Amino acid sequence: MQAAMRTGYAIARLNSLEHGDWLEVRCVCGHVGTLNPVDLRHLPPMTPLSALEPRYLCTRCRRRGRVVAAVLNNQ
């Protein structure tokens, strides 16, 4: 089954993530990573998704702030 992507900021904050949601992080170098909500529990629940993008360091190109976050739902 393919995951449905809820793109943009329809899910504006971490506390808006629902059961089955994953956060997909795509770097401009082409690397794609996924995080499940458990990976994000160290962040405050009111953290906006837009605030995550400059924080993440790509594990392939080792540059920060070149990612786009989208929400995936596997249900």
DSSP file (Angstrom, degrees, kcal/mol; ACC not computed):
  #  RESIDUE AA STRUCTURE BP1 BP2  ACC     N-H-->O    O-->H-N    N-H-->O    O-->H-N    TCO  KAPPA ALPHA  PHI   PSI    X-CA   Y-CA   Z-CA
    1    1 A M              0   0    0      0, 0.0     2,-0.3     0, 0.0     0, 0.0   0.000 360.0 360.0 360.0 134.7    0.0    0.0    0.0
    2    2 A Q        -     0   0    0      1,-0.1     2,-0.2     0, 0.0     0, 0.0  -0.665 360.0-115.2 -90.0 142.0    1.3    3.4   -0.9
    3    3 A A        -     0   0    0     -2,-0.3     2,-0.4    72,-0.1    71,-0.2  -0.504  22.7-128.5 -75.8 140.0    1.3    6.2    1.6
    4    4 A A  E     -A   73   0A   0     69,-2.1    69,-2.7    -2,-0.2     2,-0.5  -0.744  22.5-137.0 -86.2 135.2   -0.8    9.2    1.0
    5    5 A M  E     -A   72   0A   0     -2,-0.4     2,-0.8    67,-0.2    67,-0.2  -0.819  12.4-163.4 -99.3 128.1    1.1   12.5    1.2
    6    6 A R  E     -A   71   0A   0     65,-3.8    65,-1.7    -2,-0.5     5,-0.2  -0.867  29.2-171.5-104.8  96.3   -0.5   15.4    3.0
    7    7 A T    >   +     0   0    0     -2,-0.8     3,-0.9    63,-0.2     4,-0.1  -0.172  38.3  25.5 -88.5 177.4    1.8   18.2    1.7
    8    8 A G  T 3  S-     0   0    0     61,-0.2     3,-0.3     1,-0.2    63,-0.2  -0.322 112.1 -50.2  69.5-152.0    2.2   21.8    2.5
    9    9 A Y  T 3  S+     0   0    0      1,-0.2    -1,-0.2    61,-0.1     3,-0.2  -0.141  89.6 121.3-116.6  37.8    1.3   23.0    6.0
   10   10 A A  S <  S+     0   0    0     -3,-0.9     2,-0.9     1,-0.3    -1,-0.2   0.852  85.7  50.2 -61.8 -33.0   -2.2   21.5    6.3
   11   11 A I  S    S+     0   0    0     -3,-0.3    -1,-0.3    -5,-0.2    38,-0.2  -0.880  80.1 172.1-100.5  95.9   -0.6   19.9    9.3
   12   12 A A        +     0   0    0     -2,-0.9    37,-2.2    -3,-0.2    38,-0.4   0.805  55.6  29.5 -82.3 -30.7    0.9   23.1   10.7
   13   13 A R  B >  S-D   48   0B   0     35,-0.3     3,-2.0    -3,-0.1     4,-0.3  -0.893  79.1-112.4-133.0 159.1    2.2   21.8   14.1
   14   14 A L  G >  S+     0   0    0     33,-2.1     3,-1.7    -2,-0.3    32,-0.2   0.840 114.2  62.0 -59.4 -34.3    3.6   18.6   15.5
   15   15 A N  G 3  S+     0   0    0     30,-2.2    -1,-0.3     1,-0.3    31,-0.1   0.573  94.1  65.6 -71.7  -5.0    0.5   18.2   17.8
   16   16 A S  G <  S+     0   0    0     -3,-2.0    -1,-0.3    29,-0.2    -2,-0.2   0.518  74.2 113.8 -89.6  -7.2   -1.6   18.0   14.6
   17   17 A L    <   -     0   0    0     -3,-1.7     2,-0.2    -4,-0.3     3,-0.1  -0.426  55.9-151.5 -65.7 139.1    0.0   14.7   13.5
   18   18 A E    >   -     0   0    0      1,-0.1     3,-2.2    -2,-0.1     2,-0.1  -0.550  33.2 -67.1-106.7 171.5   -2.5   11.8   13.6
   19   19 A H  T 3  S+     0   0    0      1,-0.3    56,-0.1    -2,-0.2    -1,-0.1  -0.375 124.3  22.2 -57.7 129.6   -2.1    8.1   14.1
   20   20 A G  T 3  S+     0   0    0      1,-0.3    54,-1.9    -2,-0.1    -1,-0.3   0.347  91.9 134.0  92.6  -6.6   -0.2    6.6   11.2
   21   21 A D  E <   -B   73   0A   0     -3,-2.2     2,-0.3    52,-0.2    -1,-0.3  -0.523  30.7-175.8 -78.1 144.3    1.4    9.9   10.2
   22   22 A W  E     -B   72   0A   0     50,-2.9    50,-3.4    -2,-0.2     2,-0.6  -0.947  24.3-124.9-130.9 153.5    5.1   10.1    9.4
   23   23 A L  E     -BC  71  35A   0     12,-3.5    12,-2.8    -2,-0.3     2,-0.5  -0.906  20.8-157.5-103.0 121.2    7.2   13.1    8.5
   24   24 A E  E     -BC  70  34A   0     46,-3.4    46,-2.5    -2,-0.6     2,-0.5  -0.850   4.9-164.1 -98.0 131.4    9.1   12.9    5.2
   25   25 A V  E     -BC  69  33A   0      8,-3.4     8,-2.7    -2,-0.5     2,-0.5  -0.967   5.2-170.5-120.0 117.3   12.1   15.1    4.9
   26   26 A R  E     -BC  68  32A   0     42,-2.7    42,-2.2    -2,-0.5     2,-0.2  -0.927   7.3-154.1-113.1 127.6   13.5   15.7    1.4
   27   27 A C  E >   -B   67   0A   0      4,-2.8     3,-1.7    -2,-0.5    40,-0.2  -0.619  27.7-118.3 -92.4 156.8   16.8   17.4    0.8
   28   28 A V  T 3  S+     0   0    0     38,-1.5    -1,-0.1     1,-0.3    39,-0.1   0.705 112.9  67.7 -67.6 -17.8   17.6   19.3   -2.5
   29   29 A C  T 3  S-     0   0    0     37,-0.2    -1,-0.3     2,-0.1    38,-0.1   0.595 122.4-104.3 -76.3  -8.7   20.5   16.8   -3.0
   30   30 A G  S <  S+     0   0    0     -3,-1.7     2,-0.2     1,-0.4    -2,-0.1   0.271  75.7 137.4 106.6 -10.6   17.8   14.1   -3.5
   31   31 A H        -     0   0    0     -5,-0.0    -4,-2.8     1,-0.0     2,-0.4  -0.494  35.0-161.9 -71.8 137.4   18.1   12.3   -0.1
   32   32 A V  E     +C   26   0A   0     -6,-0.2     2,-0.3    -2,-0.2    -6,-0.2  -0.982  10.9 177.0-123.7 130.5   14.8   11.4    1.5
   33   33 A G  E     -C   25   0A   0     -8,-2.7    -8,-3.4    -2,-0.4     2,-0.4  -0.928  14.1-149.4-127.5 155.5   14.4   10.5    5.1
   34   34 A T  E     -C   24   0A   0     -2,-0.3     2,-0.4   -10,-0.2   -10,-0.2  -0.971   7.5-168.4-126.3 144.1   11.3    9.7    7.2
   35   35 A L  E     -C   23   0A   0    -12,-2.8   -12,-3.5    -2,-0.4    -2,-0.0  -0.984  12.6-144.4-126.7 137.9   10.7   10.3   10.9
   36   36 A N    >>  -     0   0    0     -2,-0.4     3,-1.8   -14,-0.2     4,-0.6  -0.682  35.4-102.6 -96.6 161.1    7.9    8.9   12.9
   37   37 A P  G >4 S+     0   0    0      0, 0.0     3,-0.8     0, 0.0     4,-0.2   0.768 120.7  63.8 -55.5 -27.0    6.2   11.0   15.6
   38   38 A V  G >4 S+     0   0    0      1,-0.2     3,-1.2     2,-0.2     4,-0.2   0.868  97.7  56.5 -64.0 -34.7    8.1    9.1   18.3
   39   39 A D  G <4 S+     0   0    0     -3,-1.8     3,-0.3     1,-0.2    -1,-0.2   0.713 109.1  47.5 -66.4 -19.9   11.4   10.5   16.8
   40   40 A L  G X< S+     0   0    0     -3,-0.8     3,-2.0    -4,-0.6    -1,-0.2   0.327  77.0 104.7-103.6   5.6   10.0   14.0   17.3
   41   41 A R  T <   +     0   0    0     -3,-1.2    -1,-0.2     1,-0.3    -2,-0.1   0.669  69.8  67.7 -67.6 -15.5    8.8   13.6   20.9
   42   42 A H  T 3  S+     0   0    0     -3,-0.3    -1,-0.3    -4,-0.2    -2,-0.1   0.622  90.2  80.7 -76.4 -11.1   11.8   15.6   22.3
   43   43 A L  S <  S-     0   0    0     -3,-2.0    -3,-0.0     1,-0.1     4,-0.0  -0.656  96.8 -95.9 -93.3 150.5   10.3   18.7   20.6
   44   44 A P    >   -     0   0    0      0, 0.0     3,-1.9     0, 0.0   -30,-0.2  -0.383  33.4-123.2 -61.2 142.1    7.5   20.8   22.0
   45   45 A P  T 3  S+     0   0    0      0, 0.0   -30,-2.2     0, 0.0   -29,-0.2   0.750 108.8  59.2 -62.2 -24.2    4.1   19.8   20.6
   46   46 A M  T 3  S+     0   0    0    -32,-0.2    -3,-0.0   -33,-0.1     0, 0.0   0.339  74.2 129.3 -87.6   9.0    3.3   23.3   19.3
   47   47 A T    <   -     0   0    0     -3,-1.9   -33,-2.1   -34,-0.1   -32,-0.1  -0.475  58.9-129.1 -64.8 123.7    6.5   23.3   17.1
   48   48 A P  B >>  -D   13   0B   0      0, 0.0     3,-1.2     0, 0.0     4,-0.6  -0.465  10.5-125.9 -73.3 147.7    5.5   24.4   13.6
   49   49 A L  H >> S+     0   0    0    -37,-2.2     3,-1.4     1,-0.3     4,-1.0   0.860 110.3  62.5 -59.5 -35.0    6.6   22.1   10.7
   50   50 A S  H 34 S+     0   0    0    -38,-0.4    -1,-0.3     1,-0.3     3,-0.1   0.775  97.1  58.3 -63.8 -24.2    8.2   25.2    9.0
   51   51 A A  H <4 S+     0   0    0     -3,-1.2     4,-0.4     1,-0.2    -1,-0.3   0.686  99.7  59.3 -77.6 -17.6   10.5   25.5   12.1
   52   52 A L  H XX S+     0   0    0     -3,-1.4     4,-1.3    -4,-0.6     3,-1.1   0.839  89.2  71.4 -77.4 -33.7   11.9   22.0   11.5
   53   53 A E  T 3< S+     0   0    0     -4,-1.0    14,-0.5     1,-0.3    12,-0.5   0.877  99.4  43.4 -57.3 -45.5   13.2   22.6    8.0
   54   54 A P  T 34 S+     0   0    0      0, 0.0    -1,-0.3     0, 0.0    -2,-0.1   0.694 110.5  59.7 -74.1 -13.7   16.1   24.8    8.9
   55   55 A R  T <4 S+     0   0    0     -3,-1.1     2,-0.2    -4,-0.4    -2,-0.2   0.788  83.7  92.0 -82.4 -29.1   17.1   22.5   11.8
   56   56 A Y     <  -     0   0    0     -4,-1.3     9,-1.5    -3,-0.4     2,-0.5  -0.487  59.9-152.1 -82.8 137.1   17.7   19.3    9.9
   57   57 A L  B     -E   64   0C   0     -2,-0.2     2,-0.2     7,-0.2     7,-0.2  -0.892  23.0-122.5-102.1 126.8   21.1   18.3    8.6
   58   58 A C     >  -     0   0    0      5,-2.3     4,-1.2    -2,-0.5   -32,-0.0  -0.513  10.9-148.5 -69.6 132.6   21.1   16.0    5.6
   59   59 A T  T  4 S+     0   0    0     -2,-0.2    -1,-0.1     2,-0.1    -2,-0.0   0.623  94.0  46.8 -78.6 -12.0   23.0   12.8    6.3
   60   60 A R  T  4 S+     0   0    0      3,-0.1    -1,-0.1     1,-0.0    -2,-0.0   0.915 127.3  19.3 -91.4 -57.4   24.1   12.6    2.6
   61   61 A C  T  4 S-     0   0    0      2,-0.1    -2,-0.1   -30,-0.0     3,-0.1   0.561  92.4-135.1 -94.2  -8.4   25.4   16.1    1.7
   62   62 A R     <  +     0   0    0     -4,-1.2     2,-0.4     1,-0.2    -3,-0.1   0.736  58.8 132.4  63.1  26.3   25.9   17.2    5.4
   63   63 A R        -     0   0    0     -5,-0.0    -5,-2.3     3,-0.0     3,-0.4  -0.853  47.7-138.0-109.3 147.2   24.3   20.6    4.7
   64   64 A R  B    S+E   57   0C   0     -2,-0.4    -7,-0.2    -7,-0.2    -9,-0.1  -0.739  74.9  23.8-103.2 147.9   21.7   22.2    7.0
   65   65 A G  S    S+     0   0    0     -9,-1.5    -1,-0.2   -12,-0.5    -8,-0.1   0.665  84.5 106.4  80.9  17.1   18.5   24.0    5.9
   66   66 A R        +     0   0    0    -10,-0.4   -38,-1.5    -3,-0.4     2,-0.3   0.023  56.6 102.9-114.4  27.0   18.0   22.5    2.5
   67   67 A V  E     - B   0  27A   0    -14,-0.5     2,-0.4   -40,-0.2   -40,-0.2  -0.724  54.1-151.2-113.1 159.5   15.1   20.3    3.3
   68   68 A V  E     - B   0  26A   0    -42,-2.2   -42,-2.7    -2,-0.3     2,-0.4  -0.998  17.8-146.8-124.9 131.4   11.3   20.3    2.7
   69   69 A A  E     + B   0  25A   0     -2,-0.4     2,-0.3   -44,-0.2   -44,-0.2  -0.808  20.1 172.3-101.8 139.3    9.1   18.5    5.2
   70   70 A A  E     - B   0  24A   0    -46,-2.5   -46,-3.4    -2,-0.4     2,-0.5  -0.964  29.8-119.3-139.0 156.1    5.8   16.8    4.2
   71   71 A V  E     -AB   6  23A   0    -65,-1.7   -65,-3.8    -2,-0.3     2,-0.4  -0.848  24.4-165.3-101.5 129.8    3.4   14.6    6.2
   72   72 A L  E     -AB   5  22A   0    -50,-3.4   -50,-2.9    -2,-0.5     2,-0.4  -0.871   3.6-159.0-109.7 146.0    2.8   11.0    5.0
   73   73 A N  E     -AB   4  21A   0    -69,-2.7   -69,-2.1    -2,-0.4   -52,-0.2  -0.987   6.9-166.4-128.0 123.5   -0.1    8.9    6.3
   74   74 A N              0   0    0    -54,-1.9   -53,-0.1    -2,-0.4   -54,-0.1   0.273 360.0 360.0 -90.9  10.6    0.1    5.1    5.9
   75   75 A Q              0   0    0    -56,-0.1    -1,-0.2   -71,-0.1   -72,-0.1   0.477 360.0 360.0 -85.3 360.0   -3.6    4.4    6.7
